[in-house]
Structures are given as structure tokens and as C-alpha cells.
Amino acid sequence: MSTNLINGKAIAEQIHAETIAAIVRLKAERNITPGLAVVLVGDNPASRAYVSSKDKMCARLGMHSVRLILPGLTTEAQLLSIISDLNFDRTIHGILVQAPLPAQISEEVIFAAIDPAKDVDGFHPLNVGKLALGDETGFVPCTPAGVHQLLIRSKVKVEGAHVVVLGRSRIVGRPVSLILSHKTPNANATVTVAHSRSRDLADICRSADILVAAIGVPQFVKAEMVRDGAVVIDVGINRVEDKTTEKGYRLTGDVDFAPVSQKASLITPVPGGVGPMTIAMLMHNTLRAATAATQR
Ligand code: NAP
């Protein structure tokens, strides 16, 4: 393994080990088993695979999990009723509704219906507001929280650094920019958020000490867009056709990895970088929700 690689898999394993130890304590001291409900509407094969991997991870860590797979024609009212049941279910501490939802269901309506105390994805407006305010009692979305942990645990100095976040989505870019710009330890960065309307994107990227790419465009970030010695975090997970593989496709990030890794001081691979951190932070958030529930 190249020395400038950030090994997301290994860091995620450290977090899982911490989560397992805390679950053992929670069970022993308060007889509470953290429970996660994952709801999937429709039959998107990629979403099915995500849901199943979350279920398996719960079993591995000693959590209780419920997997609800609903027909693609489920109405918004039906899904709201299921969410309401889960909100009242005392064995469930975290609720995750797998996006994307079919067109007849509004994601905003569904995310707002989840009890904020069980909103382990951090998409409820209350938790979004808390993140914007820097109130650490809320839940932070899992992928951005994972990016932050990768930086912290790789001992990257964020304070004072110029961070360029490519992408401003609700799920990744925007929350990453909020986390890193807060007046808190391991943050205090100067953050620039760039997007599809940004001018002089290459210049902006070149000015980054830390570049976080989250745009969903395969290999968009080229070596000439990266300053020598920059830290590059590639959030992108893109399927590109590859007939030489068994599945007919391979996964690639938003960064042109081979040439960029020659310039970066540290870089995440795809797969094996940010991806494993997302599920690690989901499990961590569910544990936090269960711990807080016992204190209410
Ligand atoms: P998204 O909702 O589609 O947002 C993409 C963002 O990138 C938007 O802000 C968009 O700008 C910007 N953008 C798109 N094309 C651009 C271009 N050519 N130049 C500059 N900016 C551009 O995507 P997302 O959900 O944030 O996901 C981004 C990537 O991360 C995807 O590859 C996704 O699969 C991956 N992802 C990975 C994980 C993980 O666990 N590792 C989790 C979530 C997502 P506008 O706002 O102007 O449209």
C-alpha cells in the first residue's frame, strides 16, 4: 500500500471496535441493545445492497436491526404511518430511510417525519439547523462525519487550512463545509464551497490545502488542479462501464487517482476510502441515539 494512502477501511475498523466496546457496556450497565430500522421503498439493486450491508453490520456489532422492504408503489401516507410506528418503537433508536425514494414520495416530508432523536442520517431539519449552528447535540450526516473522522484520525491539520469542497449537496458537500468551518477543535478551517456554477474551478482547487471532491463526476479532479502536497479526500462513488470485470462495471471516484496521488501528501482511494466510513458513522450515530434514549 502506498505510504500517502488514507486507509478508510482500517480507520472504519477502529471506529467499529470502539462502537462494539460501547455496545457491550450499554448492554451490561443498562440492558439496552441499540436498534436500527432501515426502510427501503422499491427494488433498486444498489439500494438493496446498501440496506443488506447495514443489516449485516448491525449483526456484527451486536445491534438489533429491522429491515423493511416496501413495494415501489407505496404511498407517502403509508410510509408516514410506518415512520410513526418506528418513532414509537422503544426497541428502535435509529431510523434510516434509504434514498432515493420513488417520485410519489417527498424526501423532505419523510425526513421531517422521523423523530429527530432517531434521525441517525442527520437529514431532519432540526438536525440540519443544529449542524448549521454548531450545536453538537444533533446528528451529523454519516458521510460528512466520516470525512471529518478520516482527517482527524489521519492527523491532518484542519485548523487554519484552506479547504475547498467541490459540491454543495445536502448529503455531502454542504455539511462537510459546515463541519470544517466551525469554531471548534479539529475544524476552524477557511472553507470554499465550489459547484457547477463556480468560475475558475481549477484555480480554486489549486488553492486548496485540503480538497474534498463530492460531485459525482468520474475522475473530474486532474493532477493540474491539485497543489503539491495537498490532502485529497475523494467522496465520489461512480460506476463506470468496464467489460473486463465480472459485473461489467467498476467503481471510480471523482479524482483521477493515479496522477493526483503523485502530487498529494495524503489521498483516499475509491473504494476503501470514504465509503467504509459512512457505515461506521451510521453505527456510531445509532449507538449515540440509544445511549441518549436511556437518559431521557
Ligand atoms: P449530488 O447531490 O448530485 O451533488 C453534486 C454536487 O456537485 C452539486 O452541488 C453540483 O453542483 C456539483 N457538481 C456537479 N457537477 C459539477 C461540475 N462539473 N463542476 C462543479 N461542480 C459540480 O451528489 P452527492 O449526493 O453529493 O454525491 C456526490 C458523490 O459522492 C457521488 O459520486 C456519490 O455517489 C458520492 N457519495 C458517496 C458516499 C459515500 O459513502 N462515500 C455517500 C454519498 C455520496 P450544483 O449544486 O450546482 O448542481
Boltz pocket constraint, residues with backbone or C-beta under 6 A from the ligand:
constraints:
  - pocket:
      binder: B
      contacts: [[A, 143], [A, 166], [A, 167], [A, 168], [A, 169], [A, 170], [A, 171], [A, 172], [A, 173], [A, 194], [A, 195], [A, 196], [A, 197], [A, 201], [A, 213], [A, 214], [A, 215], [A, 216], [A, 217], [A, 234], [A, 235], [A, 236], [A, 237], [A, 238], [A, 274], [A, 275], [A, 278]]
      max_distance: 6.0
